[in-house]
């Protein structure tokens, strides 16, 4: 048994009927040159033989009597693979657009909390001997880094051999009295830690305020708690739409090198350009910078496969700037400021403070907010960048050609973009609800246009088509 940490608990409490807090991990299998037949039964056997390595998939939530503390994970639970592993058919012609629609439907339903919080959907019917493995995993189980490490355990990243067997330990659930005793013990530890945490919080906010006074004013950057209203910001509906696109990793890195900024600066500047295009189309204006929430891992250990060890940056996106190179410059300035603020405040402070969320009250307040929030004063959009495996992986002996990942939507914000780098690709995923876009692929088109604009302004050639990925799915016109 182990207690959910504060960030884990917050992600659990924030799940409501219209705001699901599961994440998606999608691996595309290219079985064109696979020796044999790639089937659901083969996938089922692969998961069964790897389950002892995939610890979080054997966790089950255990609530504490009278909500005296955050729930706990019961480890080493029995897993009914016939429930968790499912087959789904991708309609003809079985391309990127059809797969994205299937993924959106899968994302639209919550996970059953009485079982381990995950499902894998085996997508058949795709063109060109491709298959998709669609993992729906609750964010409470794992953040982006933990998910990447978990995926590496599922895939063969070297010679195709791993420690495989179908046996794993199973333990019994504790009694109510044991849960109460452990809850009281953990509360005592939290109370003992509170004075030190309070001092650290005061010290962090003091340093942050002092530094803010020292800085020159930047009127082109978004201000905290003053996010502008946009078509992306409204009460989020329960349905989900999903879109993907692939770019060349070498070309993204080339762009960053040419402009002397970081990879993440280019990702965020690309988002700014794409969002500008969408705002002009849907709102008829893009006259104020947006605020993006950008998660940052506080534990990059390659061995961590569970838990949420994350903080967050608040980064201004200069969607109001027409010049692509000026957008890159302002994005770089905003990112540097956000990183400095994050370090001054303390990278782990946010998660530590969430340890003290009251379990009886927090879910009720967050549900109320989710159903009424037409605007989020803290953020307009969420943008993430996760470094994935640098080596080609295999599942069941078949090569993984693309990996897509996406997080969650927040109250008042119907846009989440996650960039996952994999081998020589940058795989982009965008999640929204089912009332925001006429066609969710407008968003991926806009992101590709945003990077092309930057490259053109920097004197670089147009983006190439990624031959190892599925064919693009442009928006219907």
N, C-alpha and C positions, 0 to 999 in steps of 0.2 A: 504493500500500500504506500502511496505517496500523495501528498497534498498538491492540488493545483496551485501554482504560484499566482500572484496578483494579476499578471497579464493574461494568463490562461483563464482565470476566473472571469475577468472582464469580458473576454471574447465569448465565453459561455453565457454570461448574463445578458450580453447585448443581442443575443439571437431572439428575434421576434417573428411573428407570422409573415412580415414583409421584408425582414432583413435576416437572411440566412447567413450563418457564419462558418459554412464549410468552404474549403478551397478546392480548386480543381488542378489536377496534374494529368496532362494528356501526352502520351507517348505514341508516336506514329511508327508502326512497324512496316518496313518495306520488305515483303517476302518474295519479291520477284526472283531472287537468286537463292532462296532458301532451299536447302536439300531436304525435301519432304513436303509435307502439308502442314501449314501453320493453322491450328484449330483451337477452338475454345477448350477442348479437353487437354491439349498440350499446355495452354495457359493455366488451366486449373491445376494441373500437376506441378507446374513451375511454382505457383504461389504456395501450394501445399508443402513443397520441399524447402521453400525459403522462409516459411512463416516463423520458424524459430529464430531467424535473424532479424525479423521485422517487429521488434518489441512493441511499439505503440499500437500495432494492429491487434494486439492481444490485451489491450487495456479496456476496461469498462468503467463507466462513471458510477460512483457510489455517493449518494446524498447523505448528508449528516442530519441526524434527527433534529427537528425544530430549527433547521438552518443555522445551527450554532457556529458554523465555519464554512469556508469554501469546500466544495466536494473534493473527494479523493479519487485517485485511480486505483482500481483493483487490477493488479498486474497478473499476467499469466492466466488469462481467462480462456475457457474453451471457445473456439470460433467455428461457427457453422458456415463453411465456405459455400454451401449451396444457397445460402441467403445472401452472402456478401459479394459473390461473383455472379454477374448477370450478363446476358447476351442482349444486344440491341442491333437492329438492322438500320443501316444508312440507306436512305432511298436513292434510286437512280437519278443522275449518273454517278453518284458516289464520290463527288469531289469535295473540295474544301468547304464550299458553301453548305452543302447538305450535311457534312459532318458538324460544322459549326451550329447548325440548327438543332441537331440531335443533342449536342453538348449543352446548349441553352436550355432545352427541356429537362435534361438531367439536373442542371443547376437550380431549377425552379422549385424543387421539393426538398424539405429538410430531412436530416438524418434521424433515425430512430434512437433516442437516447437510452433505451433499455438494452441496447446492444453495443458492441464496440463501434466507435463512431467513424465508419468508413464503408465505402462500396467501390468495387471495380466493375466497370461496364466494358465488355468486350464487343467492339463495334465491327460488324461484318458488312459485306456488300459494297465495299469501297472499290474504286477503280484502280487499275495498275497493280493488282496483287498487294494492296495496302490494307492494314488493319489499324484500329486505334484502341488503345487501352486508356480508358477514361477513369481516373481515380478521383473520387469525391471523398475528401478527408477533412474532418472538422479542424478548424484553425486552432482550437483548444489543444489538439494533439501535437501540432508541429508548426513552426514558422517556416520561412523560406529556406533558411540554411539547413534546418533539421530535415525538411522535406527533400532537399537535394541529396543529403547524406543517406536518407532512407531509400531514395530512388536508386542510388549507387549500389545499395545492398541488394536491391531487386534485380538490377541488371548485371550481366557479365561484362566487366570493363577491361578484362585482360585476356586470358586464354580460354574463357568460357567455362572454367571450372570453379566451383565454390563448395563450401561445406553444406551439403544438402541431406536432409532427412525429414521425415514427417512427424517425428515425436517432439513434444515440447512439454515443459512442466506446467501443471495446472494447480492453482491454489484456491482455497475456499474463501468465501466472503466473511468478513468479521461480524461480530454481534453488535447490537446497538450500543451496549454499554462500552465496548471497546472504542467505537467511533467517538462517543462523547468524551471519554478519557483523553484520547489523542487530540481532540479538538481543544480541550482545556489546556493541555500541555502546549500546543502550538500557539494558542492565544497568549499564554504566559511569555513565550519567547518573543512574540510580536510586541507585547507591552514593554518588555525589557529593552527591545531595540528602538523603541519610539523616541526617547530623548536624543539619541545619537542621530537618528534620521531627521528629526526636526532641526537640529543644528546644521546638518548638511544641507537641508532644503533652504534654510535662511541664508546660509553662506552662498549657495548657488544663485539664488534670486538676487542677492546683493551684488555679486560679481556681474551678473547679467545686466542689471540696471545701471551699474557704473559704466560698463562697456558701451551700453547704448547711448549714454550721454557723451562719451568720448568720440563717437563716430560722426562723420559728416553725414548730413541728411541725404537720403537717396529718394527723391520724390517719384522715381520711376518704379520703385519696388512696392509690392503689396504690403499693407499694414495688417498686423494681427488684429483679429476680431472685427475687421472691416471688409470681409469678402463681398464682392459684388454679386447681385442676383443674376443667374443665367438659366438657360433652358435645361442645363444639367442638374440644377438644384431645385428639388421639389420633394414632396412626399413620395418615397420610392415604392413602386408596386411590387407584388410578390413574384411576378414572372421575370424571367431572365433571358437576355439575348447575349450572344457570344460571337466574337469574330477574331480571326487570326491572320497573320502575315509573316513572311520570312524575309530577312535581309542578310546581306553578306557581312559577317563579323569583320573581315579585313577592311571593307569599305567604311564601316562605322569607325573603326580604329584609325583609318587613314584620314577621315574627316577631323577627328579629334587632334591628331598629330599636326595636320595642316594649320589648324586654328589655335594650337598650343593650349588646349583645354583638356579636361579629363573625359573619359568615356561616359561617365554619368552626366557630365555637363551636356554632352551631345544628345544623350537620351532625353534629358529634360528640355533642351532647346527644341528637339524634334517634337516633343509633346506640345510645347508652346506654339510652334508653327501649325501643327495639326489642329489644335484646339482653336486657334485664331480662325482658320478656315471654317470650322464647324460653327463657331459663334457668329461669324458674318452671314453664314447661310441660314441659321435658325433664329438668331436674335436680331440680325440686321446690323449689329455693331459689335466691336471688340475694343472698347475704349478704356478699359481698366485692367490692370494685371490681376491674374487669378492666384489663389494660394493652393499649393499642392502639398498634400501629406505624403512624405517619403519615408517609409520604414527603414530602420538601420539596425543591423544585428549587433548585440553586445557580446555575443559568444560565437566565434567562428570556428570552433573546434570541429575537425572532420569526423569525430566519433559521436557527436551529439545527434540523435535521431528523434528527439521528442522535446516538447516544451517550447515556450515562446520567450526568448531572450532578446527582446527588441525594444528600441526606443523609436522616436520619430523626429524627422526634420520638417520644418515648415518652410517651404521654398517658394519664393515668388516666381511666377511664370509670366514673362512679358508678352502676353498675347496681344497687347495694344500696340506693339512695335511692328511696323511693316518691313523694315530692313532685316533680312535673315541674319546677317553678321552682327548687327546690334543686338538682336535677340540672343545670340550666343554669348556675347559679351555680358549682357545683363543677367543672363542665367548663371554664368560663372560667378559673377559678383554675388548674386543671391544665394547660390549654393555655398560659397565660402562663408558668408555671414551665418547661414543656417547651421553649418558645421561648428563654427565658433560658438554660437549660442548653445548648441547641444553639449559641447564640451564644458563650457562655463557652468551650465546648470547641473551637469553630472549625467553621464550616459545612462546610468541605471536608476536614477531618481524616480522617473516616471513609473517604472515597474514596481519599485519598492513602495511607493505611495499607494499603489493599487492593492497591496496586501491588506489594506485597511478598509476596503469596500465592504459595506454591510450586506451580507447575503440576503437577509429578509427584504431589504428595501431596494437594492440596486436593480434587480430585474424588472420590478414594477415601474420604476422611474424611466428606465431605458425603453420599455415597451410604450409607455405614454409618449416619450419623445419621438420614437420611430413613426408613430401614427399621426403626428402633428407637425413634425419638422419640415417646413417648406424651404428652409434656408439653414445652412450650417455656418455659423460665424467663424469657425476655426479653419475650414477647408472648403474648396470647391471640388477638387478631384483628388484621387489617389494615384500615385505613380511609383512603381517599384522596379528595381533592377537586381536580378539575382544571377551570380555566376554559376552556371551549370557545369557538367562534366566536360573536360577538354578532350577526352577520348571517346570514340564511338562505342556505345553500349549495345548489348544484345539481350533479348528476353526470350527464353526458351530456345536459344540458338539463332534467332532471327534478328537482324540489325534494326536498331532504333534510328530513324532518319530525322525526326524532329521531336522537340519537347516543348510543350506549352504549359504555362502555369498562370493562375490568377488567384487573387485574394478575395476580399469581400466588399460589398457596398456598405456605406455608412449612412446614418440618418441625414436626410437632406442632400445626399450626393449620389447621383446615379452614374458615376463614371469611375472605373478602375482599370488602369493599364499596367500590365506587368511585362517586362522584357527579361527573357531567359536566354542567356548565351549558351550555346551547345556546339562543341567542336568548332566548326567554321561558320556557324550561323548565329543570327540574332532572331529569335522567335518571339513575336509580339502577340500578346493576347489582350483583348478588351472585353470587359464585362459591363453591361448596363441592364436596366430593367426593360420591360416590353412596351413602354409608352414614350420613351425619350427620342428614339431615332425612327425615321421612316425605314431605314435599312442600316443595321449596325455596321455593315461593311463600309459605310461612308466614313466611319471613324478610322478603320485601318487604312483606307485609301488616303485619308487626310494625313496620317502619320508618315506614310511613304512619301507623299508630296512634301511634307515638312522637311524631311531629310534631304530630298532632292533639291529643294530650294536652297538649303544651306550649302550643299556641295556645288551647285551652280554658282552661287555667289562667291565661293572660295576658289573658283577656277578648276574644280574637279569634274570628271566625267559623270554622266547620269548613272544612277544605280543599275546594276545588272540583275537579271532574274536568277534566283537561287535554284540551280538545276537539281539539287538533291532533295528539295522540298516539293510539296504538292503545288500544283499550278495555282496562281493567285485567284482570288474570288472578288472581283471588283463589284462595287455597289450597282444595283439595278438602276438604270436611268429612265 
